[in-house]
Structures are given as structure tokens and as C-alpha cells.
Amino acid sequence: MKNNIENECFGYQNLIDEVEKEQEEILKELKYVLTGVVGGRELSDQEFQCFYERAVNKYPFADIAFNLRISESACKTYYNRALKKLSKQATLITHLLRRK
């Protein structure tokens, strides 16, 4: 009887641990999604295009600049501005998600 109860408690604890781990993963993904949605609204068209092409498609700055008909240095500037804005939003969202 005692072993059954211990086994059952152990099973419940494993389930609780698994749920907590999944909740952490969901919050992490939520942070990324919210950062993209909120931060994306603050990006100019050029910042968004440069960031998207570099971060998602992994294009070199020279190719992005050529396609957008801007200089490579302007492309890098837009990309860095986008990173700063998204980083600021990620920090804010992380702080808000920690407040329960």
C-alpha cells in the first residue's frame, strides 16, 4: 500500500514537472511572438526588410542592399536599428511576462 502511494506521488510529481517545463517553453515562445508583433509595428519598411532578409533568409548585406536599391552601409544601419528596437521590446515583454 505504501509503495503504491509513493509511486502515485512520484507519478504526479513527474507530471507537475513536465507541465511546468512546458509552461516555461510556452512563455519563451510567447515572448518571441509578442516581440515580433509589437516590435514589428515600430520598424520602418526598410528596417523590417533588412532585418527579415538578413535574419530569416540569411542573405548577405550586399544582396539585400542591391535588391532594396540602397547602399550596403544603409542596409547595415537599418538592420542594426531593427535589432535595437526588437531588443528593447523583448526586454520589456520579458519584464511584463515575469510579473504574474
C-alpha positions in Angstrom: 0.0 0.0 0.0 2.8 2.4 1.0 4.7 1.7 -2.3 1.6 2.3 -4.3 1.1 5.7 -2.7 4.8 6.6 -3.2 4.7 5.5 -6.8 1.5 7.5 -7.4 3.0 10.6 -5.7 6.2 10.2 -7.8 4.0 10.0 -11.0 2.1 13.1 -10.0 5.3 15.0 -9.3 6.7 14.0 -12.7 3.5 15.2 -14.4 3.7 18.5 -12.5 7.4 18.9 -13.5 6.6 18.2 -17.1 3.7 20.7 -17.1 5.9 23.4 -15.6 8.6 22.8 -18.2 6.0 23.1 -21.0 4.8 26.3 -19.4 8.3 27.7 -19.5 8.6 26.8 -23.2 5.2 28.4 -24.0 6.3 31.6 -22.2 9.5 31.7 -24.1 7.7 31.3 -27.4 5.1 33.8 -26.4 7.9 36.3 -25.7 9.3 35.8 -29.3 5.9 36.2 -30.9 5.0 39.3 -28.9 8.4 40.8 -29.6 7.8 40.2 -33.3 4.3 41.6 -33.3 4.9 44.6 -31.0 8.4 45.3 -32.2 7.4 44.8 -35.9 5.0 47.7 -35.6 7.8 50.0 -34.6 10.0 49.1 -37.6 10.1 51.2 -40.7 9.6 49.3 -44.0 13.4 49.5 -44.7 14.3 48.3 -41.2 11.8 45.4 -41.5 13.0 44.3 -44.9 16.7 44.5 -44.0 16.0 42.6 -40.7 13.8 39.9 -42.4 16.1 39.3 -45.3 19.2 39.0 -43.0 17.7 37.2 -40.0 15.3 34.9 -41.8 16.7 34.4 -45.3 20.3 34.8 -44.2 21.1 37.0 -47.2 24.3 38.9 -47.2 24.1 42.7 -46.7 25.3 43.3 -50.3 22.5 41.3 -51.8 19.8 42.9 -49.6 21.2 46.4 -50.4 21.1 45.6 -54.1 17.5 44.4 -54.0 16.3 47.4 -52.0 18.4 49.8 -54.1 20.2 51.2 -51.1 23.8 51.3 -50.1 25.3 48.4 -48.1 26.1 50.8 -45.2 22.4 52.0 -45.2 21.3 48.4 -45.1 23.5 47.6 -42.1 22.2 50.7 -40.4 18.6 49.7 -40.9 19.4 46.2 -39.7 21.1 47.5 -36.5 18.2 49.9 -35.8 15.7 47.0 -36.2 17.8 44.9 -33.8 17.9 47.7 -31.2 14.1 48.2 -31.4 13.3 44.5 -31.2 15.8 44.0 -28.3 14.1 46.8 -26.4 10.7 45.3 -27.0 12.0 41.8 -25.9 13.3 43.3 -22.7 10.0 45.0 -22.0 8.0 41.9 -22.8 10.2 39.7 -20.7 9.7 42.0 -17.8 5.9 42.1 -18.3 5.7 38.3 -18.5 7.7 37.9 -15.3 5.0 39.9 -13.5 2.3 37.4 -12.7 
